[in-house]
Amino acid sequence: MRPKKLSLIAAGASLCLFASPAFAAEAFVSGGKLTVKTEVAKASNFNLTVIGPHGFNATEKSSKGVPTVTLGDEKGISDGVYSWELTGSTSKRIRNPKSSFNNGRDGEKRDLVNQSFSENGTFRIVKGVAQMPDDKEEEEKSGSDR
């Protein structure tokens, strides 16, 4: 009987995760640059990282405002799948997970820190044209309406 209770508790916990609101960032490519719009209010200390084909790896940081990442050079943008991740901190203050740790420096111990967030996604470049995940769904919908 005990294992059933634990599995019900686990199932309930997973439902809570699905029911909780999640932030959804919107990404788009224009002029050879990736731009991400986040719905996180009052965020700062952004870090936008993009990884792509042929060892492409770019990171841009900004203390205010989401940075953009240039995807190519004078030769153009390589075709392939790219993934991006945006991290930052919110204005919400939370208990510092390390505050219970005594590092011997009482003056530097902080009880509250800003909560961090992370958003990510992927897109594809085909013949120099960006195809965002939502683009494919919209094309399928418009094709089925005909």
C-alpha positions in Angstrom: 0.0 0.0 0.0 2.8 2.4 0.8 4.3 2.3 -2.8 0.9 3.4 -4.2 0.8 6.4 -1.9 4.3 7.4 -3.0 3.4 7.0 -6.7 0.3 9.1 -6.2 2.3 11.8 -4.5 4.8 11.7 -7.3 2.0 12.0 -9.9 0.5 14.9 -8.0 3.8 16.7 -7.9 4.3 16.2 -11.6 0.8 17.7 -12.3 1.8 20.7 -10.2 4.8 21.2 -12.5 2.6 21.1 -15.6 0.1 23.5 -14.1 2.6 26.1 -13.0 3.0 29.0 -15.4 6.2 29.0 -17.5 7.9 31.9 -19.2 8.0 31.6 -23.0 10.6 33.5 -24.9 10.1 34.4 -28.5 13.2 34.2 -30.8 13.6 35.5 -34.3 16.4 35.9 -36.8 16.7 39.1 -38.8 19.7 40.6 -40.6 21.9 37.7 -39.6 21.3 38.2 -35.9 19.3 36.2 -33.3 17.1 38.3 -31.1 15.2 36.9 -28.1 12.2 38.6 -26.5 11.5 37.3 -22.9 8.4 37.7 -20.9 10.4 37.8 -17.6 9.5 41.2 -16.0 12.3 43.4 -14.6 15.1 41.0 -15.6 18.8 41.9 -15.8 22.2 40.4 -16.2 21.5 38.6 -19.4 23.6 35.9 -21.1 22.6 34.7 -24.6 24.5 31.7 -25.9 24.0 30.2 -29.4 25.5 26.9 -30.6 25.4 25.8 -34.2 26.9 23.7 -37.0 30.7 23.6 -37.7 31.6 24.4 -34.2 29.7 27.7 -34.1 29.5 29.0 -30.5 28.7 32.7 -29.6 27.9 34.3 -26.3 26.8 37.9 -25.7 26.2 39.5 -22.2 24.3 42.5 -21.1 23.5 43.9 -17.7 20.3 45.6 -19.1 18.4 44.5 -22.1 18.6 41.2 -23.9 21.6 41.1 -26.2 21.6 39.9 -29.8 24.0 37.3 -31.3 25.4 37.6 -34.8 25.1 34.2 -36.5 27.5 34.5 -39.4 30.3 36.5 -41.0 30.8 38.0 -44.4 30.4 34.5 -46.0 26.9 34.2 -44.6 25.2 31.9 -42.1 25.9 28.2 -42.2 22.9 25.9 -42.8 22.0 23.6 -39.9 20.3 23.4 -36.5 21.1 26.0 -33.9 20.2 26.0 -30.2 20.1 29.0 -28.0 19.9 29.7 -24.2 19.0 32.9 -22.5 19.8 33.2 -18.8 19.4 36.1 -16.4 18.2 37.2 -13.0 14.8 38.5 -12.0 14.0 41.2 -9.4 12.5 38.6 -7.2 14.6 38.0 -4.1 14.9 34.4 -2.7 16.8 32.8 0.1 20.4 32.1 -0.9 20.9 28.3 -1.1 24.5 28.8 0.2 23.5 31.0 3.1 23.5 28.0 5.6 27.1 27.3 4.6 29.6 29.0 6.9 32.6 29.9 4.8 34.3 31.8 7.6 33.6 35.2 6.1 30.5 36.4 8.0 30.7 39.9 6.4 30.2 38.5 2.9 27.3 36.1 3.7 24.1 37.2 1.9 20.8 35.7 3.0 18.9 36.8 -0.1 19.8 36.7 -3.8 18.0 37.5 -7.0 16.2 34.5 -8.5 17.7 33.3 -11.8 15.8 32.1 -15.0 16.7 30.2 -18.1 14.9 29.9 -21.4 16.0 28.0 -24.5 15.0 27.0 -28.0 16.2 25.8 -31.4 15.8 26.9 -35.0 17.1 25.8 -38.4 18.9 27.7 -41.1 18.1 26.3 -44.6 19.7 28.0 -47.6 20.4 31.1 -45.5 16.8 31.4 -44.4 15.8 31.0 -40.7 13.0 28.5 -39.9 11.8 29.0 -36.4 9.8 26.1 -34.8 6.5 28.0 -35.0 7.1 28.7 -38.7 6.7 25.0 -39.6 3.4 24.7 -37.6 2.0 27.8 -39.4 3.0 26.5 -42.8 1.2 23.2 -42.0 -1.9 25.0 -40.8 -2.0 27.3 -43.9 -1.5 24.2 -46.2 -4.4 22.3 -44.6 -6.7 25.3 -44.9 -6.5 25.3 -48.7 
